[in-house]
Amino acid sequence: MKPSNLPLIERDLSWLSFNHRVLQEAKDPTVPLLDRLKFMAIYSSNLEEFFRVRVAQIMNLLRVGRGTRKALSFDPERLIKSIMKVVNQHQQELTTLFNKQLLPELRFNGIHILNPEMLNAEQLDFVDNYFKESLQAFVQPILLVDSKIKPFLNSGALYLYLHLLDRSKNKKKDHFAIVRVPSDQLPRFVILPETKKGEHQVMILDDVVRLCVKYIFPGFILKDSYSIKLTRDSELYIDDETQGDLVAKIKKSLAKRNVGPASRLVYDRNMPGTMLNLLKKTFDMHDVDVIPEGKYHNNFDFFKLPDFGKKYLKEPALPQLPYPALEESEDLFSEIRKRDHMIHVPYHKYESVIRFFEEASKDSAVTHIKVVQYRVARESRIMEALIDAAREGKKVSVFIEVKARFDEEANLRWGEKLEKAGVLVKYSFPELKVHSKIAWIRRMENKKAKQYAYLSTGNFNEDTALVYSDLGLFTADGRLTHEVKKIFDYLESGQIPTAPFKHLLVGKNNLREELSNLLDFEISQAKAGKPAEIIIKLNSLEDKDIIRHLYQCSRAGVKVKLIIRGICCIQPSKKKLSENIEAISIVDRYLEHARIFLFHHGGREKIYCSSADWMERNLSFRIETAFPVYDPKIREQIKHLLYLQWKDNVKARDLAHQNTNPYRRNGSSISIRSQLETYSYFKNSAK
């Protein structure tokens, strides 16, 4: 089966199916109310980035010549239409959900989002004063005099599109204007004076601006107002990564990010056709470029809706659990020498990782610290520990990937701070991303050098460790530490390792080849009539060659279980194609981020944790690391957690029907919600 003929689900439509699973959590009445609003916010934030990057790239393909488009493996115009059709359906679901369910439930629980016509006299005075004292200075009014004059709209910013009538002259003459809603400067939700104890009123900032248009355009009467938002292409386009200073080019490209070409215009679906046509003409937008939504946009701001202390409207807190062996030990490095340790955030605290670096920075026996940073927290104790270590005279080197989308500026800022402290900082390679999550420490013990390593499925980021589910391995096993050091030698020198990796699977080296070999081995076992099974947990599955291999596994009789959070381009459970492939997706309170590969391997199971998804970009254009798990207790733990997820019948969806994302109930009378079961498992293990 050639890759070009593979039965596949288109990746962007699969991504939209994933985002619909997020919207499902917002629609689920068993989810607490404020968490439903949180999932609505996540859905909206995800969609915003999707249009800023993926849709913008497809729109760019529509602008190239027909000859170039004919060479593509897909029709960008047809794909855009398919995307817009699905997005419109989802947006209608969201609007209905918000108006018919979420708003009434908020009111029932004493949280009222008021429209201008619902305000009493006291609240009207409050809003007037708030506008004049806090808001008016940030409002940017633009009167649309001529459609040939095209005002510039900031990407992702909120605007009101106004239909005005001249107050003093001809009231029949129409005027149109645009006003910026400064939600980047002020809270989106304005808390109003209480009218009854226990009842809380808020007003969305957009409506405050609507109500006060009379102060912005004193010579006009407001007839209608509708929300609009423009999304621009936010991909960084660097003409030639191989020539000149790549960091300087990235900085220059960052400055242009917010002025890129428009990828969509979002508007209130109640807007009259005449106003919409004028808007499209003003901004040179076509039907395919415009998307109707509800009255309010940027629903990700609902992350910040005040909860007024109503904690019962949220999921019960799950306090992060300690990992005493490392957090409380007198000698952290001694504990790691004794045996490997694995933490599972956010169930476990991230303190063990932070202590790993902080202890190393103060330990006089430590001589070298090396780490790869992909997405750095804005305030990072890890980075501060590296700075302290450099000031203590230790050899500290950090590889910073500055092409981590939307984290480029933060990464560059930390890189400059590290360099000033004396840290050796290396930046991105041309046309290649470094996505490995590894650290290495050299320590002198009894006059001999001892190596330690930390390998993870997630970034060194204290913020995401609170919500991303990831695995992290601390080890002094020479089989692993030696090869981690070899990766850093490559990152610092640029010289490709000549000696093969025997334990780690490394992107741009042996990762793709070894994965293929492992799949081929399962196929040979199945054809020989022996047990053959793989369980793969990923964020995304898109690589055509890997999918072809998985179809071959299925036809040979290999039992394939896939736990895929996001993009899943394979078609599972299809007769004569993938009958032995089952695929589920889990969306719950934590973001499933860990990648785990389990191969039966003739009864000698191989288990890897990895930074790499099975996408072409990860397997062909990134430095990734998959690391084997050798410790027997950790192996059993990982298997237990995988089987828990496979049994999930509360938050798991069956990916054999991606368009509808049905919940997977599997006929069991016992409810298994894997994330809560995982928390209980670690809590009981600690006892």
PyMOL commands that set and color helices and strands:
alter all, ss='L'
color gray80, all
select helices_A, chain A and resi 3-5+11-27+33-62+66-70+76-108+116-118+121-138+205-211+213-216+246-259+273-282+287-289+299-304+311-313+324-327+332-338+351-362+381-391+408-420+464-466+478-493+511-527+544-556+601-603+616-620+632-646+655-657+674-686
alter helices_A, ss='H'
color red, helices_A
select strands_A, chain A and resi 111-113+141-144+158-166+174-181+189-191+200-204+220-232+262-268+290-293+341-345+366-373+395-400+424-426+433-434+438-445+448-456+468-475+505-506+533-538+559-564+581-586+591-592+595-599+606-610+622-623+625-628+652-654
alter strands_A, ss='S'
color yellow, strands_A
deselect
rebuild
show_as cartoon
